[in-house]
Amino acid sequence: MKAAVIESVGRAVVAEVPDPTPGPREVVVEVAACGLCGTDLHILQGEFAPTLPIVPGHEFAGEVVGVGSRVTEVSLGDQVAVDPSLYCYECRYCRTGHNNLCERWAAIGVTTAGGAAQYAVAPVANCVKLPEHVRTQDAALIEPLSCAVRGYDVLRSRLGAHVLIYGSGTMGLMMLELAKRTGAASVDMVDLNPARLETARGLGVSASAANPDELDRPQGWDLVIDATGNAAAIQDGLDRVAKAGTFLQFGVADYATRVTIDPYRIYNQEITITGSMAVLHSYERAAELFATGVLDPDVFISDRVPLDRYPEALEQFAKGVGRKIVVVP
């Protein structure tokens, strides 16, 4: 079969690889679409993936075309979205309900072959059947939405909060949509990309700017969310949290990224700084939200690129052009 392969640091190609074979409790999915994510860029840079080469792609959905000998939950022809998370269920973190912090954490498309291919294999437990009205080609959005749902689980936001989001890419826009639905009094957004800010305005952001100094909330925001992973944005956002407010590190920063905190201010103003790592008990809820129309795929997906052009799609994504880019085998 044909698949994208990150061969070595900085090098992605499209090549022929062996067809996947399901284990007893696994299925083979014919991929309908696979989304690109910042994690894919980190893998390309030599981060996250334990070894290269790897077939990337952890945001994917498709049709079940093969089942293992002990699979009863899905059948051939079912349309499914795939939760890429793989846990050991044995370590301290799994035993205490923090599976996303598993000491042996792994993921389809990160540590094992993923969905940037014609076919992918996944545990049946990771497959969520899709309702008939959901277009499988759009369902690659469910995985990033499940990360956003996890972010709001961490925030435990209260009604009437004023929210500031850094970054109006796919994840920032998803956090905007969830903020609107969790009772935010206002949601403001900062981004240097005018095209992305225009999309945010179309989705009903309260205010937007390239420079947060242009936004009118001198007392700060109750919730500040970084969806960029950029050091300058993170540093600026930390300084804009209101008293008793919360800063959420949601964007994935490079390993070397460093910022400065003010311990006295954190103490004196009771500021919370927290993080949200991937997916935790949120994938099925995201699938249900997606089925209700919480996101408009035609707004979120800006480019549908043939698998043959995967390296070009990665380059486009790295340049910040477009919103969600999906590859179509």
C-alpha positions as CSV (number, residue, x, y, z in Angstrom):
1,M,0.0,0.0,0.0
2,K,1.0,3.6,-0.3
3,A,1.9,5.6,2.8
4,A,3.6,8.8,3.9
5,V,6.8,8.0,5.8
6,I,8.9,10.3,7.9
7,E,12.2,8.5,7.1
8,S,14.6,10.7,9.1
9,V,14.8,14.1,10.8
10,G,13.6,16.7,8.2
11,R,12.7,14.1,5.5
12,A,9.2,12.9,4.6
13,V,8.4,10.8,1.5
14,V,5.6,8.8,0.1
15,A,6.4,5.1,-0.4
16,E,5.1,1.6,-0.8
17,V,4.9,-0.2,2.6
18,P,3.4,-3.6,3.5
19,D,-0.3,-3.9,4.0
20,P,-1.3,-4.0,7.7
21,T,-2.5,-7.2,9.2
22,P,-4.9,-7.1,12.2
23,G,-4.3,-8.9,15.4
24,P,-7.1,-10.8,17.1
25,R,-8.5,-7.6,18.7
26,E,-7.6,-5.2,15.9
27,V,-9.2,-3.9,12.8
28,V,-7.9,-2.6,9.5
29,V,-9.3,0.8,8.5
30,E,-9.3,2.1,4.9
31,V,-8.5,5.7,5.6
32,A,-10.9,8.3,4.2
33,A,-8.9,11.3,5.5
34,C,-6.0,12.0,7.8
35,G,-5.4,15.4,9.4
36,L,-2.0,17.1,9.8
37,C,-1.1,18.4,13.2
38,G,1.7,20.2,15.0
39,T,2.7,16.8,16.4
40,D,3.6,15.7,12.9
41,L,6.0,18.7,12.6
42,H,7.6,17.7,15.9
43,I,8.1,14.2,14.7
44,L,9.7,15.6,11.5
45,Q,12.0,17.5,13.8
46,G,13.0,14.4,15.7
47,E,10.8,14.9,18.7
48,F,8.1,12.6,20.2
49,A,8.5,9.5,17.9
50,P,10.9,7.1,19.7
51,T,12.3,5.8,16.4
52,L,12.3,6.7,12.7
53,P,11.1,5.8,10.1
54,I,7.4,6.1,11.1
55,V,4.1,6.3,9.1
56,P,2.6,9.4,10.8
57,G,-1.0,10.4,11.1
58,H,-2.9,10.3,14.4
59,E,-6.1,12.1,13.2
60,F,-8.0,9.8,10.9
61,A,-11.2,8.0,10.1
62,G,-12.4,5.6,7.5
63,E,-14.1,2.3,6.8
64,V,-13.5,-1.0,8.5
65,V,-12.2,-3.4,5.8
66,G,-10.6,-6.1,8.0
67,V,-11.3,-7.5,11.4
68,G,-9.3,-9.7,13.8
69,S,-10.5,-13.1,14.9
70,R,-11.9,-11.9,18.2
71,V,-13.5,-8.7,17.1
72,T,-17.3,-8.5,17.6
73,E,-17.9,-4.7,18.2
74,V,-17.6,-3.6,14.6
75,S,-18.2,-5.1,11.3
76,L,-16.9,-4.8,7.8
77,G,-18.2,-1.7,6.2
78,D,-18.7,0.3,9.4
79,Q,-17.5,3.9,9.3
80,V,-15.3,4.7,12.3
81,A,-13.1,7.4,13.8
82,V,-10.0,6.2,15.6
83,D,-8.7,7.3,19.0
84,P,-4.9,7.0,18.5
85,S,-4.1,6.8,22.2
86,L,-2.4,3.6,23.4
87,Y,-1.9,3.0,27.1
88,C,-0.4,0.2,29.3
89,Y,-3.2,0.3,31.9
90,E,-0.6,-1.0,34.4
91,C,1.6,1.9,35.5
92,R,0.8,4.2,38.4
93,Y,-0.7,6.9,36.2
94,C,-3.0,4.5,34.3
95,R,-4.1,3.0,37.7
96,T,-5.0,6.5,39.0
97,G,-7.0,7.5,35.9
98,H,-4.3,9.6,34.2
99,N,-3.8,7.4,31.2
100,N,-2.6,10.2,29.0
101,L,0.4,10.4,31.3
102,C,1.1,6.7,31.0
103,E,4.7,5.7,31.6
104,R,4.6,3.6,28.5
105,W,2.5,6.2,26.5
106,A,2.2,5.4,22.8
107,A,0.0,6.5,20.0
108,I,-1.0,5.4,16.5
109,G,0.8,7.7,14.1
110,V,3.4,8.7,16.7
111,T,5.0,5.5,18.0
112,T,3.3,3.0,15.7
113,A,2.2,3.2,12.0
114,G,-0.6,5.7,11.6
115,G,-3.3,7.0,9.2
116,A,-1.3,8.9,6.6
117,A,-1.7,5.8,4.4
118,Q,-4.3,3.9,2.4
119,Y,-4.9,1.5,5.3
120,A,-4.2,1.6,9.1
121,V,-4.5,-0.9,11.9
122,A,-6.0,0.0,15.2
123,P,-7.3,-1.8,18.4
124,V,-11.1,-2.3,18.1
125,A,-11.4,-0.6,21.5
126,N,-10.1,2.6,19.9
127,C,-12.7,2.7,17.2
128,V,-15.8,4.8,17.5
129,K,-18.6,4.0,15.1
130,L,-20.0,7.1,13.3
131,P,-23.6,7.9,12.6
132,E,-24.7,7.7,9.0
133,H,-25.1,11.5,8.7
134,V,-21.4,12.2,9.5
135,R,-19.2,12.4,6.5
136,T,-16.2,10.1,7.2
137,Q,-14.0,12.5,5.2
138,D,-14.7,15.1,7.8
139,A,-14.3,12.9,10.9
140,A,-10.5,13.4,11.1
141,L,-11.5,16.5,13.1
142,I,-12.7,14.4,16.0
143,E,-9.3,13.7,17.4
144,P,-8.2,17.3,17.7
145,L,-11.7,18.1,19.0
146,S,-11.1,15.5,21.7
147,C,-7.9,17.3,22.7
148,A,-9.9,20.5,23.1
149,V,-12.5,18.7,25.1
150,R,-9.8,17.5,27.4
151,G,-8.5,21.1,27.7
152,Y,-11.9,22.2,28.9
153,D,-12.0,19.3,31.4
154,V,-8.8,20.7,32.9
155,L,-10.1,24.3,33.0
156,R,-13.3,23.5,34.8
157,S,-14.4,26.9,33.6
158,R,-17.2,28.7,35.3
159,L,-20.1,30.5,33.6
160,G,-19.5,34.1,32.6
161,A,-15.7,33.8,32.3
162,H,-13.7,36.2,30.0
163,V,-11.4,34.2,27.8
164,L,-8.3,35.1,25.8
165,I,-7.0,32.6,23.2
166,Y,-3.6,32.9,21.6
167,G,-3.6,31.4,18.1
168,S,-6.5,31.0,15.7
169,G,-5.4,27.9,14.0
170,T,-7.5,24.7,14.2
171,M,-7.0,24.2,17.9
172,G,-7.5,27.8,18.8
173,L,-10.7,27.9,16.8
174,M,-11.9,24.7,18.5
175,M,-11.3,26.2,21.9
176,L,-13.3,29.2,20.7
177,E,-16.2,27.1,19.8
178,L,-16.1,25.2,23.1
179,A,-15.7,28.5,25.1
180,K,-18.9,29.8,23.4
181,R,-20.7,26.6,24.5
182,T,-19.5,26.6,28.0
183,G,-20.9,29.9,29.0
184,A,-18.1,32.4,28.4
185,A,-19.1,36.0,28.7
186,S,-16.5,36.9,26.0
187,V,-13.9,35.2,24.0
188,D,-11.0,37.3,22.5
189,M,-8.3,36.0,20.2
190,V,-4.8,37.0,19.3
191,D,-3.0,36.0,16.1
192,L,-0.4,37.4,13.7
193,N,-2.2,35.7,10.8
194,P,-4.9,38.0,9.4
195,A,-6.6,35.3,7.4
196,R,-7.0,33.1,10.5
197,L,-8.3,36.0,12.5
198,E,-10.9,36.6,9.8
199,T,-12.1,33.0,10.3
200,A,-12.3,33.6,14.0
201,R,-14.4,36.7,13.4
202,G,-16.7,34.6,11.2
203,L,-17.1,32.1,14.1
204,G,-18.2,34.9,16.4
205,V,-15.1,35.8,18.4
206,S,-15.9,38.8,20.7
207,A,-12.7,40.7,19.7
208,S,-9.5,39.9,17.8
209,A,-6.2,41.6,17.2
210,A,-2.6,40.9,16.2
211,N,-1.4,42.7,19.4
212,P,-3.2,42.0,22.7
213,D,-2.6,45.6,23.7
214,E,-5.3,46.5,21.2
215,L,-7.9,44.5,23.3
216,D,-9.8,46.3,26.0
217,R,-9.4,44.3,29.2
218,P,-6.8,46.0,31.4
219,Q,-7.7,43.9,34.4
220,G,-6.9,40.7,32.5
221,W,-8.8,37.6,31.5
222,D,-10.2,34.9,33.7
223,L,-9.0,32.2,31.4
224,V,-5.9,32.6,29.1
225,I,-5.3,29.7,26.7
226,D,-2.1,29.4,24.6
227,A,-2.8,27.4,21.4
228,T,0.5,28.3,19.7
229,G,3.3,26.7,21.6
230,N,5.2,29.9,20.8
231,A,7.4,31.3,23.6
232,A,6.6,35.0,23.0
233,A,2.8,34.2,23.0
234,I,3.1,32.1,26.2
235,Q,5.1,34.8,28.0
236,D,2.7,37.5,27.0
237,G,-0.3,35.4,28.0
238,L,1.1,34.6,31.5
239,D,1.1,38.4,32.1
240,R,-2.5,38.8,31.1
241,V,-4.2,36.4,33.5
242,A,-6.6,38.2,35.9
243,K,-6.5,37.7,39.6
244,A,-7.8,34.3,40.6
245,G,-7.5,33.4,36.9
246,T,-6.1,30.4,35.0
247,F,-3.5,30.0,32.3
248,L,-3.8,26.8,30.2
249,Q,-0.8,25.6,28.2
250,F,-2.6,23.9,25.4
251,G,-0.3,24.5,22.4
252,V,2.7,22.1,22.0
253,A,5.9,23.9,22.5
254,D,9.4,22.7,21.3
255,Y,11.4,20.9,24.0
256,A,13.7,23.9,24.3
257,T,11.1,26.6,24.8
258,R,11.5,28.5,28.1
259,V,9.5,31.3,29.7
260,T,9.7,33.2,33.0
261,I,7.1,33.2,35.7
262,D,6.6,35.6,38.6
263,P,6.2,33.4,41.7
264,Y,5.1,36.2,44.0
265,R,2.3,37.2,41.6
266,I,1.2,33.6,41.3
267,Y,1.0,33.4,45.1
268,N,-0.5,36.9,45.8
269,Q,-3.1,36.8,43.0
270,E,-3.9,33.1,43.3
271,I,-3.2,32.4,39.6
272,T,-3.3,28.8,38.4
273,I,-1.0,27.6,35.6
274,T,-1.9,24.2,34.2
275,G,-1.5,22.1,31.1
276,S,-3.5,19.7,29.0
277,M,-1.9,16.7,27.3
278,A,-3.6,15.1,24.4
279,V,-6.7,13.0,25.0
280,L,-8.2,11.6,28.3
281,H,-11.7,10.1,28.4
282,S,-12.7,12.7,25.8
283,Y,-12.7,11.0,22.4
284,E,-16.2,9.5,22.5
285,R,-17.6,12.8,23.8
286,A,-15.9,14.6,21.0
287,A,-17.4,12.2,18.5
288,E,-20.8,12.9,20.0
289,L,-20.3,16.6,19.9
290,F,-19.1,16.4,16.3
291,A,-22.2,14.5,15.3
292,T,-24.3,17.3,16.8
293,G,-22.6,19.9,14.5
294,V,-20.5,21.6,17.1
295,L,-18.0,22.3,14.3
296,D,-18.6,23.2,10.7
297,P,-16.1,21.0,8.7
298,D,-16.3,23.3,5.7
299,V,-14.9,26.1,7.9
300,F,-12.3,24.1,9.7
301,I,-10.9,22.1,6.8
302,S,-9.2,24.5,4.4
303,D,-7.3,22.0,2.2
304,R,-7.9,18.4,1.2
305,V,-4.6,17.2,-0.3
306,P,-3.9,13.9,-2.1
307,L,-1.6,11.5,-0.1
308,D,1.0,11.7,-2.9
309,R,1.5,15.4,-1.9
310,Y,2.1,14.7,1.8
311,P,5.5,16.3,2.0
312,E,4.1,19.5,0.3
313,A,1.2,19.5,2.7
314,L,3.6,19.4,5.7
315,E,5.5,22.3,4.2
316,Q,2.3,24.3,3.8
317,F,1.2,23.5,7.3
318,A,4.6,24.6,8.7
319,K,4.2,27.9,7.0
320,G,0.8,28.5,8.7
321,V,-1.1,28.6,5.4
322,G,-4.7,27.5,5.8
323,R,-6.5,25.9,8.7
324,K,-6.8,22.2,9.1
325,I,-5.1,20.3,6.2
326,V,-6.2,16.8,5.6
327,V,-4.6,14.2,3.3
328,V,-6.8,12.0,1.3
329,P,-5.5,8.6,0.2
